[in-house]
Amino acid sequence: MLLYKGLRDQVLVPLQSVCGIVEKRHTLPILSNVLIEKQGSKLTLLATDIEIQITTNAQATGSEKTALTVAARKLQDILRSLPESTEVSLTLDDKRLQVKAGKSRFNLQTLPAEDFPRMSIVDGQTSKIVMTQKQFKHLLALVQYSMAQQDIRYYLNGLLVVVNGPEMRVVATDGHRLAFASATLPESLPRTEVIVPRKTVLELSRQLADNDEPLEIVLTPTQAQFRFGDIELVSKLIDGKFPDYERVIPQQHTKQIDLNREQFLQSLLRAAILTNEKFRGVRLVLDKGSLKIMSTNAEQEEAQEEIEVNYAGDSLDIGFNVTYLLDVLNNIATETIQCRLADASSSALFMLPDNEHFKYVVMPMRI
């Protein structure tokens, strides 16, 4: 039975949209597969890892109805290896999927579609948010680098999304630093708080377009659904209590300097070369008119950078993990970043000038 006949990209692009979440090794072999359902001229592609499910569509050939599952990565790699403008055909023949392109032939084993585990979509919507893909992608980029990875405090391995009235807030923390960003929504909504898993956040960052096309987010007590373009992504939520992020953001820091983002970034990159590989610590020494960035390592090697700053207050010597500083500088696009400090044992607050929509807090380290 012919499923598809046409240009390579018209089936490869939708396949790539769903393949990102497919795990290479899984306890359930069928989860390495993609579910392909044909209903008339519509081909639906679906992949899941039990926590996330992605569905998209492609154009089918013929009017028959069938369903099968096939190894997602193998099919993707075969299609990707073919020249761009190649015409390909996908045919189901005796429980095998045959891929043909010119004089190339590939036969892949299939598994029954009825054995494929689908996530059940939960009713009981608490919020429906419509915003542009660009707006949400930008919010994720501002905070996602601060999410924890495989932390025993499982609620940190994700992103807090808070909808309250006309505002959406996103917050991520790994216990050493915290990133906060907010945006104004087109309409006012009731207060909702959910924690979206790390893998879902990274997949959304990869898939969302940097344009003004709509993104529809539906939040339920246990799931988040994201619809954009031809894609529907459904994700389980993390059940847990996120830390009180408002308490973590300093309010009374008196020492303030404005830094050229690119100059500060390049100085940190150079100083980072001679940091201790394990601790990655740099010292920021703030004095009247200058900020020195200093690092040493186990071989007693030293680096020192100096930046002129408009500052006339008391001097301060404070240490940070340089990776945490580089992360924020690499993920914002403004010319200037504002740094607020208190003393050597208090966290630093980084903000964008005249902008309350972004805050980044970093705990100091003893060097």
C-alpha positions as CSV (number, residue, x, y, z in Angstrom):
1,M,0.0,0.0,0.0
2,L,1.4,3.4,-1.1
3,L,1.6,5.8,1.8
4,Y,3.5,8.7,0.3
5,K,5.1,9.7,-3.0
6,G,6.7,13.1,-3.4
7,L,9.7,15.2,-2.6
8,R,12.0,14.1,0.2
9,D,11.5,17.2,2.4
10,Q,7.7,17.1,2.4
11,V,8.0,14.0,4.6
12,L,11.4,14.5,6.2
13,V,10.6,17.9,7.7
14,P,7.5,16.6,9.6
15,L,9.4,13.5,10.6
16,Q,12.2,15.6,12.1
17,S,9.6,17.6,14.1
18,V,8.6,14.5,16.0
19,C,11.9,12.6,16.1
20,G,13.6,15.0,18.6
21,I,12.0,13.4,21.6
22,V,12.7,9.8,20.6
23,E,15.2,8.2,23.0
24,K,18.0,6.1,21.5
25,R,17.7,3.4,24.1
26,H,14.4,2.7,25.7
27,T,13.2,-0.1,27.9
28,L,10.2,-0.4,25.6
29,P,11.5,-1.0,22.1
30,I,8.4,0.4,20.4
31,L,9.1,3.8,21.8
32,S,12.1,4.1,19.4
33,N,9.4,4.0,16.7
34,V,7.3,6.7,15.1
35,L,3.6,6.0,14.6
36,I,2.5,6.7,11.0
37,E,-1.3,6.8,10.4
38,K,-2.8,7.3,7.0
39,Q,-6.3,8.5,6.5
40,G,-7.1,9.4,3.0
41,S,-4.7,12.2,1.9
42,K,-3.5,12.9,5.4
43,L,-0.5,11.3,7.0
44,T,-0.2,11.8,10.8
45,L,3.2,11.3,12.5
46,L,3.3,10.7,16.2
47,A,6.2,10.1,18.6
48,T,6.3,9.8,22.4
49,D,8.6,9.0,25.3
50,I,5.6,8.5,27.7
51,E,6.3,12.0,29.2
52,I,6.0,14.0,26.0
53,Q,4.0,13.4,22.8
54,I,4.5,15.2,19.5
55,T,2.0,15.0,16.6
56,T,2.3,16.5,13.1
57,N,0.9,16.0,9.6
58,A,2.2,15.4,6.1
59,Q,0.5,14.9,2.7
60,A,-0.4,11.2,2.0
61,T,-0.8,9.6,-1.4
62,G,-4.0,7.5,-2.3
63,S,-7.2,7.2,-0.3
64,E,-6.7,4.1,1.8
65,K,-6.5,3.9,5.6
66,T,-3.7,2.2,7.5
67,A,-1.4,2.6,10.5
68,L,2.1,1.3,11.4
69,T,5.1,2.1,13.5
70,V,8.7,2.1,12.2
71,A,12.1,2.9,13.7
72,A,12.1,6.7,13.8
73,R,15.9,7.4,13.7
74,K,16.5,4.9,10.9
75,L,13.8,6.4,8.7
76,Q,15.0,9.9,9.4
77,D,18.6,9.0,8.7
78,I,17.7,7.3,5.4
79,L,15.7,10.3,4.2
80,R,18.3,12.7,5.4
81,S,21.1,10.9,3.5
82,L,19.2,11.3,0.2
83,P,19.8,14.3,-2.1
84,E,17.5,17.3,-1.3
85,S,15.3,17.3,-4.4
86,T,14.9,13.5,-4.6
87,E,11.5,12.1,-5.1
88,V,10.8,9.3,-2.6
89,S,8.0,6.8,-2.0
90,L,7.0,5.0,1.2
91,T,5.1,1.8,0.7
92,L,3.8,-0.7,3.2
93,D,4.4,-4.2,1.9
94,D,3.9,-7.3,4.1
95,K,4.7,-5.7,7.5
96,R,7.7,-3.9,6.0
97,L,8.0,-0.2,5.1
98,Q,9.8,0.1,1.8
99,V,11.6,3.4,1.1
100,K,12.4,4.0,-2.6
101,A,14.4,6.8,-4.1
102,G,15.8,6.5,-7.6
103,K,17.7,3.2,-7.6
104,S,18.0,3.1,-3.8
105,R,15.8,0.6,-1.8
106,F,15.4,0.3,1.9
107,N,13.1,-2.2,3.7
108,L,12.4,-1.5,7.4
109,Q,10.6,-3.7,9.9
110,T,7.4,-2.4,11.3
111,L,5.6,-3.1,14.6
112,P,1.8,-3.0,15.0
113,A,0.2,0.4,15.5
114,E,-2.2,-0.9,18.2
115,D,0.9,-1.7,20.5
116,F,2.0,1.9,20.4
117,P,1.4,3.7,23.7
118,R,-0.3,7.0,23.3
119,M,-0.6,9.6,26.0
120,S,-4.2,10.2,27.0
121,I,-5.2,13.9,26.6
122,V,-6.6,15.2,29.9
123,D,-9.7,17.4,30.0
124,G,-10.2,20.1,32.7
125,Q,-8.5,23.1,31.2
126,T,-7.4,25.8,33.7
127,S,-5.9,28.3,31.2
128,K,-5.7,28.9,27.5
129,I,-3.1,31.3,26.4
130,V,-2.5,32.6,22.9
131,M,0.7,34.5,22.2
132,T,3.2,34.6,19.3
133,Q,5.8,31.9,18.9
134,K,8.5,34.5,18.9
135,Q,7.4,35.9,22.3
136,F,7.4,32.5,24.1
137,K,10.7,31.4,22.4
138,H,12.3,34.7,23.6
139,L,11.0,34.1,27.2
140,L,12.5,30.5,27.2
141,A,15.8,31.7,25.9
142,L,16.1,34.2,28.7
143,V,15.8,31.6,31.5
144,Q,16.2,28.0,30.3
145,Y,20.0,27.8,30.9
146,S,19.3,28.1,34.7
147,M,17.2,24.9,34.9
148,A,18.7,22.1,37.0
149,Q,19.8,18.8,35.3
150,Q,18.9,15.5,37.1
151,D,18.7,17.2,40.5
152,I,17.3,15.1,43.3
153,R,14.9,18.1,43.9
154,Y,13.0,17.0,40.9
155,Y,10.9,20.2,40.8
156,L,14.0,22.1,39.8
157,N,14.5,20.0,36.7
158,G,12.0,22.2,34.8
159,L,10.6,25.7,34.3
160,L,8.0,27.4,36.4
161,V,5.3,29.1,34.3
162,V,3.0,31.5,36.2
163,V,0.0,33.1,34.5
164,N,-1.6,35.9,36.5
165,G,-3.9,38.4,35.0
166,P,-2.3,39.9,31.9
167,E,1.2,38.7,32.8
168,M,3.1,35.5,32.2
169,R,6.2,34.8,34.2
170,V,8.8,32.1,33.6
171,V,11.4,31.1,36.3
172,A,14.3,28.6,36.4
173,T,16.7,27.8,39.1
174,D,19.3,25.1,39.9
175,G,19.9,26.3,43.5
176,H,23.0,28.3,42.6
177,R,21.4,30.9,40.3
178,L,17.9,31.9,39.3
179,A,16.6,33.5,36.1
180,F,13.2,35.3,35.9
181,A,11.5,36.8,32.8
182,S,8.0,38.1,32.2
183,A,5.8,39.2,29.3
184,T,2.4,40.9,28.9
185,L,-0.4,38.7,27.5
186,P,-3.1,39.9,25.1
187,E,-5.8,39.1,27.7
188,S,-6.2,38.8,31.5
189,L,-6.3,35.2,32.8
190,P,-6.9,33.6,36.2
191,R,-3.8,32.7,38.2
192,T,-2.2,29.4,37.2
193,E,1.2,27.9,38.2
194,V,2.8,24.8,36.5
195,I,6.3,23.3,36.2
196,V,7.1,22.2,32.7
197,P,9.8,19.5,32.4
198,R,13.3,20.4,31.2
199,K,13.1,18.1,28.1
200,T,9.8,19.8,27.0
201,V,11.3,23.3,27.4
202,L,14.4,22.3,25.3
203,E,12.2,20.7,22.6
204,L,10.0,23.8,22.4
205,S,13.1,26.1,22.2
206,R,14.2,24.0,19.2
207,Q,10.8,23.8,17.5
208,L,9.3,27.3,17.9
209,A,9.8,29.7,15.1
210,D,11.2,33.2,15.6
211,N,8.1,34.8,14.0
212,D,4.7,36.3,14.9
213,E,2.7,33.1,14.0
214,P,0.3,32.1,16.9
215,L,1.2,29.6,19.7
216,E,-1.7,28.2,21.7
217,I,-0.9,26.9,25.2
218,V,-3.5,25.0,27.1
219,L,-2.7,24.2,30.8
220,T,-4.5,21.5,32.8
221,P,-3.7,20.4,36.3
222,T,-1.4,17.6,35.0
223,Q,-0.6,18.5,31.4
224,A,0.5,21.3,29.1
225,Q,-0.5,21.3,25.4
226,F,1.3,23.5,22.9
227,R,-0.1,24.0,19.4
228,F,1.8,25.9,16.7
229,G,2.0,25.5,12.9
230,D,1.2,21.8,12.2
231,I,2.6,20.6,15.5
232,E,0.9,19.6,18.7
233,L,3.1,18.9,21.7
234,V,1.6,17.4,24.9
235,S,3.7,17.2,28.0
236,K,3.1,15.9,31.5
237,L,3.8,18.5,34.2
238,I,6.2,18.1,37.2
239,D,4.2,17.7,40.4
240,G,6.0,19.7,43.1
241,K,6.3,22.9,45.0
242,F,8.7,25.4,43.3
243,P,10.8,27.6,45.6
244,D,9.6,31.1,46.5
245,Y,11.5,32.9,43.7
246,E,10.4,36.4,44.8
247,R,12.2,35.9,48.1
248,V,15.4,35.0,46.3
249,I,15.5,38.2,44.1
250,P,17.4,40.9,46.1
251,Q,15.6,44.2,46.6
252,Q,18.0,46.4,48.5
253,H,21.4,46.1,46.7
254,T,23.1,49.6,46.8
255,K,26.2,49.0,44.7
256,Q,25.3,49.4,41.0
257,I,27.3,49.3,37.8
258,D,26.4,49.4,34.2
259,L,28.6,47.2,32.0
260,N,29.0,46.9,28.2
261,R,27.8,43.3,27.7
262,E,30.2,42.4,25.0
263,Q,33.2,43.9,26.8
264,F,32.3,42.1,30.0
265,L,31.7,38.8,28.1
266,Q,35.1,38.9,26.4
267,S,37.0,39.8,29.6
268,L,35.3,36.9,31.4
269,L,36.1,34.5,28.5
270,R,39.8,35.4,28.7
271,A,39.9,35.2,32.5
272,A,38.1,31.8,32.4
273,I,41.1,30.3,30.5
274,L,43.1,30.3,33.7
275,T,40.4,29.3,36.2
276,N,40.6,26.1,38.2
277,E,39.0,23.4,36.0
278,K,36.9,22.0,38.8
279,F,35.6,25.2,40.5
280,R,35.7,27.7,37.5
281,G,35.9,30.6,39.9
282,V,36.6,34.3,39.1
283,R,37.0,37.2,41.4
284,L,35.3,40.5,40.7
285,V,37.1,43.4,42.5
286,L,35.1,46.6,42.3
287,D,36.8,49.9,43.1
288,K,36.2,53.6,42.3
289,G,36.2,53.8,38.5
290,S,37.2,50.2,37.8
291,L,36.1,46.5,37.9
292,K,38.9,44.0,37.9
293,I,38.3,40.4,36.9
294,M,40.8,38.0,38.3
295,S,41.4,34.2,38.2
296,T,44.1,31.7,39.3
297,N,44.5,28.0,39.0
298,A,46.3,25.1,40.7
299,E,49.5,25.8,38.7
300,Q,49.6,29.3,40.3
301,E,48.9,30.9,36.9
302,E,47.0,34.2,37.0
303,A,44.8,36.3,34.7
304,Q,43.6,39.9,35.3
305,E,41.3,42.0,33.2
306,E,40.2,45.6,34.0
307,I,37.1,47.4,32.8
308,E,36.4,51.1,33.4
309,V,33.1,51.6,35.2
310,N,31.1,54.6,36.5
311,Y,31.3,53.8,40.2
312,A,32.3,55.8,43.2
313,G,31.2,53.7,46.2
314,D,33.0,51.3,48.6
315,S,35.3,48.7,47.2
316,L,34.2,45.0,47.1
317,D,35.9,41.7,46.4
318,I,33.5,38.9,45.4
319,G,33.8,35.5,43.7
320,F,31.5,33.8,41.2
321,N,31.4,30.6,39.1
322,V,32.4,32.1,35.7
323,T,30.1,29.7,33.8
324,Y,27.0,31.2,35.5
325,L,28.1,34.7,34.4
326,L,28.9,33.6,30.8
327,D,25.5,31.9,30.6
328,V,23.5,35.1,31.1
329,L,25.7,37.2,28.9
330,N,25.4,34.7,26.0
331,N,21.6,34.6,26.3
332,I,20.7,38.3,26.3
333,A,21.0,40.6,23.3
334,T,21.2,44.1,24.9
335,E,24.2,46.3,24.6
336,T,24.3,47.0,28.4
337,I,23.8,44.9,31.4
338,Q,23.3,46.3,34.9
339,C,24.9,44.6,37.9
340,R,23.7,45.2,41.5
341,L,25.8,44.1,44.5
342,A,25.7,44.3,48.3
343,D,28.7,42.5,49.9
344,A,31.0,39.5,49.4
345,S,28.5,37.0,50.9
346,S,25.3,38.3,49.1
347,S,24.1,37.2,45.7
348,A,24.5,39.5,42.7
349,L,21.5,40.7,40.7
350,F,21.8,41.3,36.9
351,M,19.2,43.3,35.1
352,L,18.6,45.0,31.8
353,P,18.6,48.8,32.1
354,D,15.1,50.3,32.6
355,N,13.5,46.8,32.2
356,E,11.7,45.0,35.0
357,H,10.9,42.0,32.8
358,F,14.2,40.2,33.3
359,K,16.2,39.4,36.5
360,Y,19.1,37.0,37.0
361,V,20.4,36.2,40.5
362,V,23.8,34.5,41.1
363,M,25.0,33.1,44.4
364,P,28.7,34.1,45.2
365,M,31.4,31.5,45.8
366,R,34.3,31.6,48.2
367,I,37.6,31.7,46.3
